[in-house]
């Protein structure tokens, strides 16, 4: 995977949290991992849950054990923190499985963005990371339909304008700020790249001028200290 994709995965785990046992999300759906909803027992049984056995070992859970754990969690009150749903008998998903599942989901979202967004693969890494975070939070269709002007700005390379429109409701301010910063980081990189082009075109005269100014300032400083 590309570096930006790995960074997006890590950031999603930070924002969403990674919970290896089953719990109920904010709307009451049984969930596991990084916000992976389990709509029914069959969906839960498709995951390789394990039964904890001591501190260092685990064994694969049976379908009957997964079904029993799903029923237990589903019967508990909603609106609680994930830790509320954990019990001594709770089954857990290995971290590697959570990462693989998250990677597969995010890759699918990226494929949808690539289909609908002209020049996706040429976008700066920061912009891709911002879009992937929004797509995971909103769903690809929610992103594409809910932010049409922002998507047009992204296609045109209007990063500052896109950054001004990427805020979402219902999430914490830090996550919105991070997404905005990814968009704006591209503005900074663009300015730096353009400055380097101008510098090269000018034959390095700006750098020579600045070095000359520095020498004058240093010489003047010595004078002042006599």
TORGUKOL-838484 format. One record per residue (C-alpha): residue in three letters; x, y, z. Coordinates in nm, 4 decimals, padded with zeros to 6 digits. Layout:
<vokols>
VOKOL  code        px        py        pz
VOKOL   Ala         X         Y         Z
...
</vokols>
This chain:
<vokols>
VOKOL  code        px        py        pz
VOKOL   Unk   00.0000   00.0000   00.0000
VOKOL   Unk   00.1024   00.3607  -00.0540
VOKOL   Unk   00.2301   00.5668   00.2375
VOKOL   Unk  -00.0754   00.7958   00.2289
VOKOL   Unk  -00.3054   00.4913   00.2455
VOKOL   Unk  -00.1241   00.3540   00.5505
VOKOL   Unk  -00.1413   00.6967   00.7155
VOKOL   Unk  -00.5136   00.7173   00.6421
VOKOL   Unk  -00.5649   00.3749   00.8043
VOKOL   Unk  -00.3725   00.4763   01.1152
VOKOL   Unk  -00.5627   00.8031   01.1441
VOKOL   Unk  -00.8976   00.6291   01.1080
VOKOL   Unk  -00.8100   00.3978   01.3967
VOKOL   Unk  -00.7271   00.7047   01.6038
VOKOL   Unk  -01.0518   00.8848   01.5215
VOKOL   Unk  -01.2882   00.5874   01.5183
VOKOL   Unk  -01.1198   00.3781   01.7849
VOKOL   Unk  -01.0386   00.0094   01.7427
VOKOL   Unk  -01.2441  -00.2261   01.9580
VOKOL   Unk  -01.1781  -00.6008   01.9215
VOKOL   Unk  -01.4962  -00.7126   02.1001
VOKOL   Unk  -01.8608  -00.6649   01.9975
VOKOL   Unk  -02.0378  -00.3534   02.1226
VOKOL   Unk  -02.3370  -00.1373   02.0294
VOKOL   Unk  -02.2698   00.1843   01.8424
VOKOL   Unk  -02.4435   00.5187   01.8973
VOKOL   Unk  -02.7557   00.4046   01.7112
VOKOL   Unk  -02.7647   00.0603   01.8719
VOKOL   Unk  -02.6077  -00.1514   01.5954
VOKOL   Unk  -02.3772  -00.4331   01.7007
VOKOL   Unk  -02.0303  -00.3285   01.5879
VOKOL   Unk  -01.6691  -00.4433   01.6074
VOKOL   Unk  -01.3236  -00.3230   01.5091
VOKOL   Unk  -01.3040   00.0228   01.3563
VOKOL   Unk  -01.6749   00.0947   01.3246
VOKOL   Unk  -01.7555  -00.2264   01.1329
VOKOL   Unk  -02.1282  -00.2843   01.1730
VOKOL   Unk  -02.2562  -00.6422   01.2103
VOKOL   Unk  -02.6180  -00.6356   01.0866
VOKOL   Unk  -02.6955  -00.9913   01.1966
VOKOL   Unk  -02.5535  -01.3100   01.3447
VOKOL   Unk  -02.4518  -01.4381   01.0019
VOKOL   Unk  -02.2376  -01.1288   00.9461
VOKOL   Unk  -02.0734  -01.1790   01.2857
VOKOL   Unk  -02.0040  -01.5467   01.2106
VOKOL   Unk  -01.8145  -01.4419   00.8970
VOKOL   Unk  -01.5432  -01.2972   01.1213
VOKOL   Unk  -01.2779  -01.5167   01.2891
VOKOL   Unk  -01.3521  -01.4261   01.6495
VOKOL   Unk  -01.1367  -01.5869   01.9160
VOKOL   Unk  -01.1975  -01.6972   02.2719
VOKOL   Unk  -00.9408  -01.5614   02.5152
VOKOL   Unk  -00.7561  -01.8400   02.6920
VOKOL   Unk  -00.5176  -01.7013   02.9488
VOKOL   Unk  -00.3102  -01.3938   02.8755
VOKOL   Unk  -00.1012  -01.5125   02.5827
VOKOL   Unk  -00.3167  -01.7593   02.3876
VOKOL   Unk  -00.6547  -01.7742   02.2174
VOKOL   Unk  -00.8612  -02.0298   02.0292
VOKOL   Unk  -01.1093  -01.9820   01.7416
VOKOL   Unk  -01.4687  -01.9303   01.8531
VOKOL   Unk  -01.7444  -02.1558   01.7252
VOKOL   Unk  -02.0502  -02.0217   01.5428
VOKOL   Unk  -02.2579  -02.1059   01.8489
VOKOL   Unk  -02.0286  -01.9000   02.0709
VOKOL   Unk  -02.0359  -01.6071   01.8246
VOKOL   Unk  -02.4168  -01.6226   01.8061
VOKOL   Unk  -02.4434  -01.6289   02.1872
VOKOL   Unk  -02.2110  -01.3304   02.2226
VOKOL   Unk  -02.4005  -01.1376   01.9546
VOKOL   Unk  -02.7303  -01.1993   02.1381
VOKOL   Unk  -02.5774  -01.0951   02.4709
VOKOL   Unk  -02.4456  -00.7661   02.3365
VOKOL   Unk  -02.7611  -00.6895   02.1367
VOKOL   Unk  -02.9700  -00.7249   02.4534
VOKOL   Unk  -02.7685  -00.4678   02.6476
VOKOL   Unk  -02.8614  -00.1000   02.6738
VOKOL   Unk  -02.7421   00.1304   02.3986
VOKOL   Unk  -02.5686   00.4646   02.4414
VOKOL   Unk  -02.2790   00.3224   02.6421
VOKOL   Unk  -01.9045   00.3274   02.5883
VOKOL   Unk  -01.7569   00.0163   02.4175
VOKOL   Unk  -01.6012  -00.0919   02.7468
VOKOL   Unk  -01.9528  -00.1359   02.8918
VOKOL   Unk  -02.0187  -00.4293   02.6557
VOKOL   Unk  -01.7050  -00.6222   02.7412
VOKOL   Unk  -01.7374  -00.9243   02.9670
VOKOL   Unk  -01.5092  -01.2043   03.0806
VOKOL   Unk  -01.6681  -01.4202   02.8097
VOKOL   Unk  -01.6316  -01.1624   02.5318
VOKOL   Unk  -01.4903  -01.2874   02.2033
VOKOL   Unk  -01.2250  -01.0811   02.0285
VOKOL   Unk  -01.0969  -01.0226   01.6781
VOKOL   Unk  -00.7195  -01.0320   01.6254
VOKOL   Unk  -00.5732  -00.6891   01.5472
VOKOL   Unk  -00.4405  -00.8186   01.2144
VOKOL   Unk  -00.7932  -00.9129   01.1080
VOKOL   Unk  -00.9252  -00.5689   01.2073
VOKOL   Unk  -00.6519  -00.4016   01.0020
VOKOL   Unk  -00.7129  -00.6269   00.7015
VOKOL   Unk  -01.0871  -00.5617   00.7117
VOKOL   Unk  -01.0385  -00.1876   00.7499
VOKOL   Unk  -00.7917  -00.1865   00.4618
VOKOL   Unk  -01.0355  -00.3765   00.2381
VOKOL   Unk  -01.3221  -00.1391   00.3186
VOKOL   Unk  -01.1082   00.1676   00.2595
VOKOL   Unk  -00.9722   00.0252  -00.0664
VOKOL   Unk  -01.3300  -00.0231  -00.1851
VOKOL   Unk  -01.4147   00.3363  -00.0961
VOKOL   Unk  -01.1061   00.4555  -00.2802
VOKOL   Unk  -01.2066   00.2595  -00.5900
VOKOL   Unk  -01.5422   00.4418  -00.5878
VOKOL   Unk  -01.3709   00.7809  -00.5536
VOKOL   Unk  -01.1330   00.6907  -00.8355
VOKOL   Unk  -01.4309   00.6133  -01.0607
VOKOL   Unk  -01.6165   00.9385  -00.9882
VOKOL   Unk  -01.3307   01.1847  -00.9432
VOKOL   Unk  -01.1260   01.2769  -01.2489
VOKOL   Unk  -00.7521   01.2520  -01.1889
VOKOL   Unk  -00.7859   01.0954  -00.8430
VOKOL   Unk  -00.4501   00.9172  -00.8611
VOKOL   Unk  -00.2701   01.2461  -00.9331
VOKOL   Unk  -00.4168   01.4244  -00.6312
VOKOL   Unk  -00.1742   01.5221  -00.3526
VOKOL   Unk  -00.1479   01.2706  -00.0704
VOKOL   Unk  -00.2984   01.5110   00.1845
VOKOL   Unk  -00.6104   01.5552  -00.0277
VOKOL   Unk  -00.6485   01.1786  -00.0720
VOKOL   Unk  -00.6191   01.1276   00.3027
VOKOL   Unk  -00.8848   01.3925   00.3690
VOKOL   Unk  -01.1203   01.2383   00.1130
VOKOL   Unk  -01.0703   00.8863   00.2494
VOKOL   Unk  -01.1488   01.0009   00.6025
VOKOL   Unk  -01.4639   01.1752   00.4829
VOKOL   Unk  -01.5649   00.8740   00.2722
VOKOL   Unk  -01.5277   00.6400   00.5707
VOKOL   Unk  -01.7310   00.8706   00.7911
VOKOL   Unk  -02.0016   00.9601   00.5378
VOKOL   Unk  -01.9856   00.6742   00.2906
VOKOL   Unk  -01.8626   00.7417  -00.0651
VOKOL   Unk  -02.2080   00.8369  -00.1856
VOKOL   Unk  -02.2595   01.0679   00.1104
VOKOL   Unk  -01.9344   01.2419   00.0248
VOKOL   Unk  -02.0021   01.2702  -00.3476
VOKOL   Unk  -02.3640   01.3839  -00.3124
VOKOL   Unk  -02.3262   01.5892   00.0035
VOKOL   Unk  -02.0215   01.7920  -00.1025
VOKOL   Unk  -02.0558   01.8555  -00.4776
VOKOL   Unk  -01.8890   02.1983  -00.4769
VOKOL   Unk  -01.5981   02.0737  -00.2676
VOKOL   Unk  -01.5468   01.7854  -00.5086
VOKOL   Unk  -01.5451   02.0272  -00.8026
VOKOL   Unk  -01.2870   02.2392  -00.6208
VOKOL   Unk  -01.0736   01.9303  -00.5640
VOKOL   Unk  -01.0885   01.8430  -00.9329
VOKOL   Unk  -00.9807   02.1990  -01.0197
VOKOL   Unk  -00.6997   02.2021  -00.7655
VOKOL   Unk  -00.8642   02.4788  -00.5604
VOKOL   Unk  -00.7327   02.3407  -00.2323
VOKOL   Unk  -00.8082   02.6406  -00.0099
VOKOL   Unk  -01.1682   02.6516  -00.1338
VOKOL   Unk  -01.2038   02.2756  -00.0762
VOKOL   Unk  -01.0596   02.3111   00.2746
VOKOL   Unk  -01.3209   02.5757   00.3571
VOKOL   Unk  -01.6032   02.3314   00.2747
VOKOL   Unk  -01.4876   02.0013   00.4235
VOKOL   Unk  -01.6393   02.0371   00.7720
VOKOL   Unk  -01.8880   01.7696   00.8756
VOKOL   Unk  -02.1586   01.7751   01.1367
VOKOL   Unk  -02.1766   01.5173   01.4125
VOKOL   Unk  -01.8021   01.4626   01.4572
VOKOL   Unk  -01.5538   01.6229   01.6929
VOKOL   Unk  -01.3779   01.9471   01.6077
VOKOL   Unk  -01.0340   01.7845   01.6099
VOKOL   Unk  -01.1294   01.5518   01.3255
VOKOL   Unk  -01.2694   01.8357   01.1158
VOKOL   Unk  -00.9551   02.0381   01.1870
VOKOL   Unk  -00.7327   01.7474   01.0801
VOKOL   Unk  -00.9211   01.7035   00.7523
VOKOL   Unk  -00.9008   02.0752   00.6800
VOKOL   Unk  -00.5282   02.0740   00.7556
VOKOL   Unk  -00.4696   01.7939   00.5037
VOKOL   Unk  -00.6321   02.0078   00.2351
VOKOL   Unk  -00.4392   02.3206   00.3384
VOKOL   Unk  -00.1074   02.1341   00.3535
VOKOL   Unk  -00.1389   02.1030  -00.0215
VOKOL   Unk  -00.1639   02.4818  -00.0509
VOKOL   Unk   00.1642   02.5152   00.1385
VOKOL   Unk   00.3350   02.2518  -00.0732
VOKOL   Unk   00.2091   02.4198  -00.3909
VOKOL   Unk   00.3460   02.7577  -00.2812
VOKOL   Unk   00.6828   02.6020  -00.1939
VOKOL   Unk   00.6984   02.4220  -00.5280
VOKOL   Unk   00.6128   02.7412  -00.7179
VOKOL   Unk   00.8764   02.9331  -00.5197
VOKOL   Unk   01.1365   02.6716  -00.6125
VOKOL   Unk   01.0423   02.7041  -00.9796
VOKOL   Unk   01.0768   03.0825  -00.9610
VOKOL   Unk   01.4095   03.0466  -00.7813
VOKOL   Unk   01.5475   02.8122  -01.0438
VOKOL   Unk   01.4205   03.0356  -01.3241
VOKOL   Unk   01.5893   03.3358  -01.1646
VOKOL   Unk   01.9216   03.1545  -01.1595
VOKOL   Unk   01.9407   03.1568  -00.7812
VOKOL   Unk   01.9594   03.5354  -00.7545
VOKOL   Unk   01.7106   03.5415  -00.4649
VOKOL   Unk   01.9264   03.3067  -00.2632
VOKOL   Unk   02.2402   03.5045  -00.3466
VOKOL   Unk   02.0621   03.8269  -00.2517
VOKOL   Unk   01.9540   03.6822   00.0830
VOKOL   Unk   02.3062   03.5613   00.1556
VOKOL   Unk   02.4336   03.9109   00.0738
VOKOL   Unk   02.1807   04.0689   00.3072
VOKOL   Unk   02.2860   03.8252   00.5772
VOKOL   Unk   02.6507   03.9207   00.5394
VOKOL   Unk   02.5638   04.2918   00.5588
VOKOL   Unk   02.3588   04.2343   00.8720
VOKOL   Unk   02.6353   04.0348   01.0357
VOKOL   Unk   02.8960   04.3001   00.9437
VOKOL   Unk   02.6663   04.5756   01.0719
VOKOL   Unk   02.6124   04.3831   01.3908
VOKOL   Unk   02.9850   04.3675   01.4542
VOKOL   Unk   03.0129   04.7399   01.3919
VOKOL   Unk   02.7420   04.8091   01.6450
VOKOL   Unk   02.9184   04.6074   01.9071
VOKOL   Unk   03.2473   04.7978   01.8905
</vokols>
